[in-house]
Amino acid sequence: MMRTANPALHGETFKISETDGNVMTLSGTVNKTGLLLLFAVSTAYWSWHVYGNDLAAGTNKVAGLMIGGVIGGLIAAIVTVLKKQWAPVTAPIYALLEGLFLGAISAMFNAQYPGIVVQAVGLTIGTLAFLLVAYKSGLIKPTENFKLGIVAATGGIGIVYLVSIILGMFGVNIPVIFGNSLIGIGFSVFVVVIAALNLVLDFDFIEHGAEIGAPKYMEWYAAFGLMVTLVWLYIEILRLLAKMQSRR
């Protein structure tokens, strides 16, 4: 059975028999992924400038964009996972809403650490390109043990984040792993590595879907799943760079 830590691309995703002659292709998925990235960048660019205007005018309009982007993006993601057939509509909506959040939070980080966003974007793109080449060349092979390890590590990270959110509601923080200490930086490095390796599982899963001739709308769904991983990777790289720069 195909395994992936990405909740959008689980083992049952491609178990659909009727395709009506229109099937998923790798090139189609790549094109859809490019469109989703374009959608996210467009709204991110807008919310970035809203943050700049807030600083100049002393307002805080960007907070609403961030909250709306996070909540709206989460709802769109859940709907997409539950109703894969709706992905041609819900995946772009997810990308547009996620862009609002990414642009705002990126502007905040960049205001504190100038140039950090360019570094984070470059590292994210570089990681994506390197792992794609490594996957296609066979340098990294997603064996069952490899997949199980990444799934387990991703689940563990998810539990740590969930616990930290719950504790945060009661005013309890976990500075050891979320601070800028060497342990905190080490934890962030570990999370970045796991997020990056999830891309390998996504590549493998998408390739499998194309091989078995999944329905055409699955191109949008697969692109959405890859987008989820890329957003996670970018945020974790941003946080890692911020921790490192705060020690200077």
C-alpha positions in Angstrom: 0.0 0.0 0.0 1.2 3.5 -0.8 2.1 5.5 2.3 2.6 9.2 2.8 2.6 11.5 5.8 0.7 14.1 3.9 -3.0 13.8 5.1 -4.2 14.9 1.7 -2.4 12.0 0.0 -3.3 8.9 2.0 -3.4 5.3 0.9 -7.0 5.3 -0.4 -6.7 8.5 -2.5 -6.4 6.9 -5.9 -8.8 4.0 -5.4 -11.2 5.3 -8.0 -12.2 3.1 -10.9 -14.1 5.4 -13.3 -12.2 8.1 -15.2 -14.4 8.8 -18.2 -11.3 8.6 -20.4 -9.7 11.7 -18.8 -6.8 10.6 -16.7 -4.3 12.2 -14.5 -0.8 12.9 -15.9 2.5 14.1 -14.4 2.6 17.1 -16.7 -0.9 18.0 -15.8 -0.1 17.8 -12.1 3.0 20.0 -12.6 0.9 22.6 -14.4 -1.8 22.6 -11.7 0.9 22.9 -9.0 2.4 25.9 -10.8 -1.1 27.5 -10.9 -1.6 27.0 -7.2 1.7 28.5 -6.5 0.9 31.5 -8.7 -2.4 32.0 -6.8 -0.7 31.8 -3.5 2.0 34.3 -4.5 -0.5 36.8 -5.8 -2.4 37.0 -2.5 0.8 36.8 -0.5 2.1 39.8 -2.4 -1.1 41.7 -1.6 -1.1 40.9 2.2 2.7 41.7 2.3 1.9 45.3 1.1 -1.1 45.5 3.5 1.3 44.8 6.4 3.6 47.6 5.1 0.7 50.0 4.9 -0.3 49.0 8.4 3.2 50.0 9.7 3.0 53.3 8.0 -0.6 54.1 9.1 -0.5 52.6 12.5 -3.3 50.2 11.8 -3.6 46.4 12.0 -5.7 45.3 9.1 -3.3 42.5 8.2 -4.3 40.6 11.4 -7.7 40.0 9.9 -6.1 38.7 6.7 -3.9 36.3 8.6 -6.8 34.9 10.7 -9.1 34.7 7.7 -6.3 33.0 5.7 -5.6 30.4 8.3 -9.2 29.6 9.1 -10.4 29.8 5.6 -7.4 27.8 4.3 -8.1 25.1 6.9 -11.7 24.8 5.9 -10.8 24.7 2.2 -8.2 22.0 2.9 -10.7 19.9 4.9 -13.3 20.2 2.2 -10.7 19.2 -0.5 -9.7 16.1 1.5 -13.3 15.0 2.0 -14.5 15.9 -1.5 -11.6 15.2 -3.9 -13.9 15.7 -6.9 -14.2 19.4 -5.8 -10.5 19.9 -5.9 -10.5 21.9 -9.2 -12.4 24.6 -7.2 -11.4 24.1 -3.6 -7.6 23.7 -4.3 -7.3 27.2 -5.9 -9.4 28.6 -3.0 -7.0 27.0 -0.5 -4.0 28.5 -2.3 -5.5 32.0 -2.4 -6.4 31.9 1.3 -3.1 30.4 2.3 -1.3 33.1 0.4 -2.9 35.8 2.6 -1.4 34.1 5.6 2.0 33.5 4.1 2.4 37.1 2.8 1.5 38.6 6.2 3.6 36.3 8.3 6.5 36.6 5.9 6.3 40.4 6.1 6.4 40.2 9.9 9.5 38.0 9.9 11.2 40.2 7.3 10.5 43.3 9.3 12.4 41.8 12.2 15.0 40.0 10.2 15.5 41.8 6.8 16.2 39.5 3.9 15.1 36.4 5.8 12.1 35.8 3.3 14.4 35.7 0.3 16.6 33.2 2.0 13.6 31.0 3.0 12.1 31.1 -0.5 15.4 30.2 -2.0 16.0 27.4 0.3 12.5 26.0 -0.2 12.8 26.1 -4.0 16.3 24.6 -3.8 15.1 21.8 -1.5 12.2 21.0 -3.9 14.5 20.9 -6.9 17.2 18.8 -5.2 14.8 16.2 -3.9 13.0 16.0 -7.2 16.3 15.3 -8.9 17.3 12.9 -6.2 13.9 11.1 -6.5 14.0 10.8 -10.3 17.6 9.7 -10.4 17.0 7.0 -7.8 19.4 8.5 -5.3 16.5 8.5 -2.8 14.2 5.5 -2.9 10.9 5.7 -1.0 11.0 2.1 0.4 8.3 0.9 2.8 10.6 1.4 5.8 11.5 4.9 4.6 7.8 5.7 4.3 7.0 4.3 7.7 9.8 6.3 9.3 8.7 9.6 7.7 5.1 9.0 8.6 6.0 8.2 12.2 8.3 11.2 12.5 5.6 13.5 11.0 3.0 12.2 13.3 5.3 12.8 16.3 5.9 16.4 15.2 2.2 16.9 14.8 1.7 15.6 18.4 4.4 18.0 19.8 2.8 20.9 18.0 -0.7 19.9 19.2 0.5 19.6 22.8 2.2 23.0 22.6 -1.0 24.6 21.3 -3.0 23.1 24.1 -0.4 24.2 26.8 -0.3 27.6 25.2 -4.0 28.1 25.9 -3.1 27.7 29.6 -0.1 30.1 29.4 2.5 27.3 29.4 5.3 27.5 26.8 7.9 25.0 25.7 11.0 27.3 25.3 13.5 24.4 25.1 12.4 23.3 21.6 10.7 26.4 20.4 13.3 28.9 21.6 16.6 29.9 19.9 18.8 27.6 22.1 20.9 24.9 20.4 18.3 22.4 21.3 15.6 24.6 19.8 17.6 25.1 16.6 18.3 21.3 16.4 14.6 20.6 16.7 13.8 23.0 13.9 16.5 21.4 11.7 14.9 18.0 12.4 11.4 19.3 11.5 12.7 20.9 8.3 14.4 17.6 7.2 11.2 15.7 7.9 9.1 18.2 6.0 11.5 18.1 3.1 11.5 14.2 3.0 7.7 14.4 2.8 8.2 15.8 -0.7 9.7 12.5 -1.7 6.7 10.6 -0.5 4.5 13.1 -2.4 6.5 12.7 -5.6 6.1 8.9 -5.3 2.4 9.0 -4.6 1.7 11.4 -7.5 3.7 9.3 -9.9 1.7 6.2 -8.8 -1.6 8.0 -9.4 -0.5 8.9 -12.9 0.6 5.3 -13.6 -2.7 3.8 -12.6 -4.7 6.4 -14.6 -6.5 8.2 -11.8 -9.3 10.7 -12.8 -8.3 14.0 -14.3 -9.5 16.0 -11.4 -6.9 14.2 -9.3 -4.3 16.5 -10.9 -5.7 19.3 -8.8 -6.0 17.2 -5.7 -2.4 16.0 -6.1 -1.2 19.5 -6.7 -3.1 20.6 -3.5 -1.3 17.8 -1.5 2.1 18.9 -2.7 1.2 22.5 -1.9 0.4 21.6 1.7 3.9 20.1 2.1 5.6 23.1 0.4 3.8 25.6 2.7 4.8 23.5 5.8 8.4 23.4 4.6 8.6 27.1 3.9 7.2 28.0 7.3 9.6 25.7 9.1 12.6 27.1 7.2 11.5 30.6 8.0 11.3 29.7 11.7 14.7 28.0 11.6 16.3 31.0 10.0 14.7 33.3 12.5 16.0 31.3 15.4 19.5 31.3 14.0 19.5 35.1 13.3 18.1 35.9 16.7 21.3 34.4 18.2 23.5 37.0 16.5 
